[in-house]
Amino acid sequence: MAGDGTIGKACDVLDQVAAFARPVRFAELLESSNFPKATLYRFLQALTNQGMLSYDPDRQTYTPGLRLVRLAHAAWTQSSLAPIARPFLDALSRETGETVHLAQLDSNQVLYVDKRNAAQPIEMYSQAGKVGPAYCTGVGKAMMAFLDEAALDRAASQQSYHRFTDKTLTSEAALRADLDLIRSRGYAVDDEEHEPGIICIACPILTTGGRMLGAISVTGSTERMDFNQLENWVPRVRRVAEQIGAEAQAWRFPETRQSAETDRMQAT
């Protein structure tokens, strides 16, 4: 968080507490923190006083606070596609019987905004609220493929290209070749690129003007199906993505408003 000063450092501490996904003691935070003991303690105290963290004196543990929960709910309601997409996700989940994901880009990584589990759930990395890589996930590639050139340049340069499986794309050149294919056919695939045994198809959620808002996917397991079976759902997933995009535009989704304002200012 270079350049963000005290606020950036406090956000780092919030991220650290949240990453444990359980109540965490000071000693555990200190072990993985970049801050000296006194500095970390000062941030924890300040965040607790502001309700961003909650401290249990009996167990001596920290958890995300109720104020943070309220802010997260407000962000989810006002800035996320999730409330708009909920009925469409429900219907697609019932129809396919497979795992359905809704995602948006956050700092050029995938933020899983919402998820519906399969009728026969399978264990996988993704959960609502989790952040994952964009270059080796179906939703991530579906979104990157429909960024404008400048945004794509930034996103592609910020990927780690870490090899998760034997099928992971490990270079920007390989990613860009795949993105070209995604643009031409209108959907992305994850062929065990992030997790062994996990495959998916994903479609971008776009406004009628082509602005990328997010992506939706149907995910399955190679134990139960192959890509031919999964790709049968492409027309339906594409239609759901179009419906969510149209609904988001009708609601004047914040990204669309921001773009319109930017266009207006540039024209004056």
C-alpha positions as CSV (number, residue, x, y, z in Angstrom):
1,M,0.0,0.0,0.0
2,A,2.8,2.4,-0.8
3,G,1.7,6.0,-0.9
4,D,-1.5,5.4,1.0
5,G,0.0,6.2,4.4
6,T,-1.8,5.4,7.6
7,I,-5.0,4.4,5.9
8,G,-3.2,1.9,3.6
9,K,-1.4,0.4,6.6
10,A,-4.7,0.1,8.5
11,C,-6.3,-1.7,5.5
12,D,-3.3,-4.1,5.4
13,V,-4.1,-5.0,9.0
14,L,-7.8,-5.5,8.3
15,D,-6.8,-7.7,5.3
16,Q,-4.5,-9.7,7.5
17,V,-7.2,-10.3,10.2
18,A,-9.8,-11.3,7.6
19,A,-7.4,-13.7,5.8
20,F,-7.3,-16.0,8.8
21,A,-11.1,-16.6,8.4
22,R,-11.2,-17.3,12.2
23,P,-10.6,-15.5,15.4
24,V,-6.9,-14.7,15.5
25,R,-4.5,-13.9,18.4
26,F,-2.0,-11.0,18.4
27,A,1.0,-13.3,18.4
28,E,-0.3,-15.0,15.2
29,L,-0.7,-11.6,13.5
30,L,2.7,-10.4,14.6
31,E,4.3,-13.5,13.2
32,S,3.1,-12.7,9.7
33,S,3.0,-8.9,9.9
34,N,5.4,-6.5,8.3
35,F,4.9,-4.0,11.2
36,P,6.8,-3.8,14.4
37,K,5.0,-5.1,17.5
38,A,4.1,-1.6,18.8
39,T,2.9,-0.4,15.5
40,L,0.7,-3.5,14.9
41,Y,-0.8,-3.2,18.4
42,R,-1.5,0.5,17.8
43,F,-3.4,-0.3,14.6
44,L,-5.3,-3.1,16.2
45,Q,-6.4,-0.8,19.0
46,A,-7.5,2.0,16.7
47,L,-9.4,-0.4,14.4
48,T,-11.1,-2.0,17.4
49,N,-12.0,1.4,18.8
50,Q,-13.6,2.3,15.5
51,G,-15.6,-0.9,15.3
52,M,-13.8,-2.2,12.3
53,L,-12.4,-5.1,14.4
54,S,-13.9,-6.9,17.4
55,Y,-11.7,-8.0,20.3
56,D,-12.7,-10.9,22.6
57,P,-10.9,-10.3,25.9
58,D,-11.6,-13.8,27.2
59,R,-10.0,-15.6,24.2
60,Q,-7.7,-12.6,23.4
61,T,-8.6,-12.8,19.7
62,Y,-9.6,-10.4,16.9
63,T,-12.3,-10.8,14.3
64,P,-13.8,-8.4,11.7
65,G,-16.1,-5.9,13.5
66,L,-19.8,-5.2,13.0
67,R,-19.0,-1.8,11.5
68,L,-16.9,-3.5,8.8
69,V,-19.8,-5.9,8.2
70,R,-22.2,-2.9,7.7
71,L,-19.8,-1.3,5.3
72,A,-19.4,-4.6,3.4
73,H,-23.2,-5.0,3.2
74,A,-23.6,-1.5,1.8
75,A,-20.8,-2.1,-0.8
76,W,-22.4,-5.4,-1.8
77,T,-25.8,-3.8,-2.1
78,Q,-24.8,-0.6,-4.0
79,S,-21.7,-1.5,-6.0
80,S,-21.9,-5.2,-6.6
81,L,-23.7,-7.1,-9.3
82,A,-24.9,-9.7,-6.7
83,P,-28.3,-8.2,-5.8
84,I,-29.1,-7.7,-9.5
85,A,-27.9,-11.2,-10.5
86,R,-29.4,-13.2,-7.6
87,P,-32.5,-14.5,-9.3
88,F,-30.6,-15.3,-12.5
89,L,-28.0,-17.3,-10.5
90,D,-30.7,-19.2,-8.7
91,A,-32.4,-20.1,-11.9
92,L,-29.2,-21.2,-13.7
93,S,-28.1,-23.2,-10.6
94,R,-31.4,-25.1,-10.6
95,E,-31.3,-25.7,-14.3
96,T,-27.7,-27.0,-14.5
97,G,-27.3,-28.6,-11.1
98,E,-23.7,-27.4,-11.2
99,T,-21.7,-24.7,-9.3
100,V,-22.5,-21.2,-10.6
101,H,-20.1,-18.3,-9.9
102,L,-20.6,-14.5,-10.3
103,A,-17.4,-12.5,-10.3
104,Q,-16.0,-9.0,-10.8
105,L,-12.5,-7.6,-11.2
106,D,-10.8,-6.2,-8.1
107,S,-7.3,-4.7,-8.6
108,N,-7.1,-6.9,-11.8
109,Q,-7.8,-10.1,-9.8
110,V,-11.0,-12.1,-9.6
111,L,-13.4,-11.2,-6.7
112,Y,-16.0,-14.0,-6.3
113,V,-19.1,-11.9,-5.6
114,D,-21.6,-14.7,-5.3
115,K,-21.8,-18.5,-5.7
116,R,-24.4,-21.3,-5.9
117,N,-23.2,-24.8,-5.0
118,A,-23.8,-27.8,-7.2
119,A,-26.6,-30.3,-6.3
120,Q,-23.6,-32.6,-5.5
121,P,-21.1,-30.1,-4.1
122,I,-17.4,-30.4,-5.0
123,E,-14.6,-29.0,-3.0
124,M,-12.9,-26.0,-4.8
125,Y,-11.1,-22.8,-4.0
126,S,-13.8,-20.3,-4.8
127,Q,-16.0,-18.8,-2.2
128,A,-18.0,-15.6,-2.2
129,G,-15.7,-12.8,-1.0
130,K,-12.5,-14.6,-1.9
131,V,-10.0,-13.2,-4.4
132,G,-8.4,-15.4,-7.0
133,P,-6.1,-15.1,-10.0
134,A,-7.6,-13.8,-13.3
135,Y,-5.2,-15.3,-15.8
136,C,-6.1,-19.0,-15.1
137,T,-9.8,-18.9,-14.2
138,G,-12.7,-18.9,-16.6
139,V,-14.4,-15.8,-15.1
140,G,-11.0,-14.0,-14.9
141,K,-10.2,-14.6,-18.6
142,A,-13.8,-13.9,-19.7
143,M,-13.5,-10.4,-18.0
144,M,-10.0,-9.7,-19.2
145,A,-10.8,-10.5,-22.8
146,F,-13.4,-7.6,-22.9
147,L,-11.3,-4.9,-21.2
148,D,-10.3,-2.0,-23.4
149,E,-6.6,-2.1,-24.6
150,A,-5.2,0.2,-21.8
151,A,-7.0,-1.7,-19.1
152,L,-5.9,-5.0,-20.5
153,D,-2.3,-3.9,-20.7
154,R,-2.5,-3.1,-16.9
155,A,-4.3,-6.3,-16.0
156,A,-2.0,-8.5,-18.0
157,S,1.1,-6.9,-16.5
158,Q,-0.1,-7.5,-13.0
159,Q,-0.7,-11.2,-13.2
160,S,1.7,-13.5,-11.3
161,Y,1.6,-16.3,-14.0
162,H,2.3,-18.8,-11.2
163,R,1.9,-22.4,-12.4
164,F,-0.9,-24.1,-10.4
165,T,-1.3,-27.1,-12.7
166,D,0.3,-28.6,-15.8
167,K,-2.3,-26.7,-17.8
168,T,-1.8,-23.2,-16.3
169,L,-1.0,-20.4,-18.7
170,T,2.4,-19.1,-17.5
171,S,3.2,-16.1,-19.7
172,E,1.5,-13.0,-20.9
173,A,1.9,-14.1,-24.6
174,A,0.0,-17.3,-23.9
175,L,-2.7,-15.5,-22.0
176,R,-3.2,-12.9,-24.8
177,A,-3.5,-15.7,-27.4
178,D,-6.2,-17.3,-25.3
179,L,-8.0,-13.9,-24.8
180,D,-8.1,-13.5,-28.6
181,L,-9.9,-16.9,-28.9
182,I,-12.3,-15.9,-26.1
183,R,-13.2,-12.7,-27.9
184,S,-13.9,-14.6,-31.1
185,R,-16.2,-17.2,-29.6
186,G,-17.7,-15.1,-26.8
187,Y,-16.9,-17.4,-23.8
188,A,-13.9,-18.6,-21.8
189,V,-12.9,-22.0,-20.4
190,D,-10.9,-23.2,-17.5
191,D,-9.5,-26.6,-18.4
192,E,-8.0,-27.5,-15.0
193,E,-5.8,-24.4,-15.2
194,H,-6.3,-23.3,-11.6
195,E,-7.3,-26.5,-9.8
196,P,-6.9,-30.2,-10.9
197,G,-10.2,-31.8,-11.8
198,I,-12.1,-28.5,-11.9
199,I,-13.4,-27.3,-15.3
200,C,-15.7,-24.4,-16.2
201,I,-17.2,-22.2,-18.9
202,A,-17.6,-18.5,-18.4
203,C,-19.3,-15.6,-20.2
204,P,-18.6,-11.9,-19.7
205,I,-21.4,-9.6,-18.4
206,L,-21.4,-6.6,-20.7
207,T,-23.6,-3.5,-21.1
208,T,-25.2,-2.9,-24.5
209,G,-22.3,-0.6,-25.2
210,G,-19.7,-3.3,-24.5
211,R,-18.5,-2.2,-21.1
212,M,-17.4,-5.1,-19.1
213,L,-19.2,-5.4,-15.7
214,G,-18.3,-8.9,-14.5
215,A,-18.6,-12.6,-15.5
216,I,-20.7,-15.7,-14.7
217,S,-19.6,-19.3,-15.0
218,V,-20.8,-22.8,-14.6
219,T,-18.2,-25.1,-13.0
220,G,-18.0,-28.9,-12.9
221,S,-15.7,-31.7,-12.0
222,T,-13.9,-34.0,-14.4
223,E,-15.1,-36.9,-12.2
224,R,-18.6,-36.3,-13.4
225,M,-18.3,-34.7,-16.9
226,D,-16.1,-33.7,-19.7
227,F,-15.9,-30.4,-21.6
228,N,-18.3,-31.5,-24.3
229,Q,-21.0,-31.9,-21.7
230,L,-20.1,-28.7,-20.0
231,E,-20.0,-26.7,-23.2
232,N,-23.6,-27.7,-23.9
233,W,-24.5,-25.0,-21.4
234,V,-22.7,-22.2,-23.2
235,P,-25.9,-20.7,-25.0
236,R,-27.7,-20.7,-21.6
237,V,-24.9,-19.1,-19.7
238,R,-24.4,-16.5,-22.5
239,R,-28.2,-15.7,-22.3
240,V,-28.0,-15.3,-18.5
241,A,-25.0,-13.0,-18.8
242,E,-26.9,-10.9,-21.3
243,Q,-29.9,-10.7,-18.9
244,I,-27.8,-9.6,-16.0
245,G,-26.0,-7.0,-18.1
246,A,-29.3,-5.6,-19.3
247,E,-30.7,-5.5,-15.8
248,A,-27.6,-3.8,-14.4
249,Q,-27.8,-1.2,-17.1
250,A,-31.4,-0.6,-16.3
251,W,-30.5,-0.1,-12.7
252,R,-27.8,2.5,-13.7
253,F,-25.0,0.3,-12.4
254,P,-22.3,2.5,-10.8
255,E,-19.6,1.5,-13.4
256,T,-21.9,2.7,-16.2
257,R,-22.6,6.0,-14.5
258,Q,-18.9,6.6,-13.9
259,S,-18.1,5.8,-17.6
260,A,-20.9,8.2,-18.8
261,E,-19.5,11.0,-16.5
262,T,-16.0,10.4,-17.8
263,D,-17.2,10.5,-21.4
264,R,-19.1,13.7,-20.7
265,M,-16.0,15.4,-19.1
266,Q,-13.7,14.4,-21.9
267,A,-16.2,15.8,-24.5
268,T,-16.2,19.2,-22.8
